[in-house]
């Protein structure tokens, strides 16, 4: 199979998404505007400073609130570039191994 064909397989995509969801971590920090506007009554007050929070630990509509605040330029959300793998040194190496075992 050609690599682009494998990448479009629903099962491959599901495995990659699930693994990313389990291991991804996000960081949140307020912008200058967010520092001024996010007060104790704002829905994002308790999550305006996050460092390496696992994505799997987001509850309910927490990510949606973060996303809306980012669109309003109140917060900046980033995902860690380095994602630890379970069996190898990195997520990328583990996904490559899964990818090559499928074909």
C-alpha positions in Angstrom: 0.0 0.0 0.0 1.1 3.5 -0.7 1.7 5.7 2.4 -1.2 8.0 1.5 -3.6 5.1 1.3 -2.6 3.8 4.7 -3.0 7.2 6.2 -6.6 7.3 5.0 -7.5 4.0 6.6 -10.1 4.6 9.3 -8.5 2.1 11.7 -5.0 3.6 11.4 -6.5 7.1 11.9 -8.4 6.0 15.0 -5.3 4.3 16.6 -3.2 7.5 16.0 -5.9 9.8 17.4 -6.4 7.6 20.4 -2.7 7.4 21.1 -2.3 11.2 20.7 -5.3 11.9 22.9 -3.8 9.7 25.7 -0.4 11.3 25.6 -0.8 14.9 24.4 -0.3 17.7 26.8 -1.3 21.3 26.5 -0.1 24.6 27.8 -2.3 27.7 28.3 -1.2 31.2 29.1 -3.2 34.5 29.0 -2.5 37.2 26.5 -2.2 40.8 27.6 -5.9 41.3 26.9 -6.7 38.1 28.8 -4.8 39.2 31.9 -7.0 42.2 32.0 -10.3 40.6 31.0 -10.2 37.2 32.7 -11.3 37.8 36.3 -12.8 35.5 39.0 -16.2 35.5 37.1 -14.8 34.4 33.8 -15.4 30.7 32.8 -11.6 30.3 32.0 -10.3 31.8 35.3 -9.3 28.5 36.8 -7.6 27.3 33.6 -5.8 30.5 32.4 -2.5 29.1 33.5 -1.8 25.5 32.6 1.5 23.7 32.0 1.7 20.3 30.4 -1.9 19.3 31.4 -2.8 15.9 29.8 -5.5 16.4 27.2 -7.3 13.3 28.5 -7.9 15.1 31.8 -10.0 17.9 30.2 -13.5 17.7 31.6 -16.8 18.3 29.8 -16.7 21.4 27.8 -13.4 22.7 29.2 -11.6 22.6 25.9 -14.4 24.3 24.1 -14.2 27.2 26.7 -10.5 27.4 26.1 -10.9 27.4 22.4 -13.5 30.2 22.5 -11.2 32.2 24.8 -8.3 31.7 22.3 -10.5 32.9 19.4 -11.3 36.0 21.5 -7.5 36.4 21.9 -7.7 36.1 25.6 -5.6 32.9 25.8 -2.8 31.2 23.9 -3.0 27.4 23.7 0.0 25.3 22.7 0.5 21.6 22.6 3.9 20.1 23.6 6.0 19.2 20.7 7.6 16.3 22.5 5.1 13.5 23.3 6.5 10.6 25.3 5.9 7.1 24.0 5.0 4.1 26.1 7.5 1.7 24.6 9.9 3.8 22.7 11.7 7.1 23.3 9.0 9.1 21.5 5.4 9.1 20.3 6.6 9.6 16.7 8.8 6.6 16.8 6.0 4.5 18.3 3.5 5.6 15.6 6.1 4.9 12.9 6.3 1.3 14.2 2.5 1.0 14.3 2.4 2.4 10.8 4.9 0.0 9.3 3.4 -3.0 11.1 0.0 -2.3 9.4 1.4 -2.7 5.8 
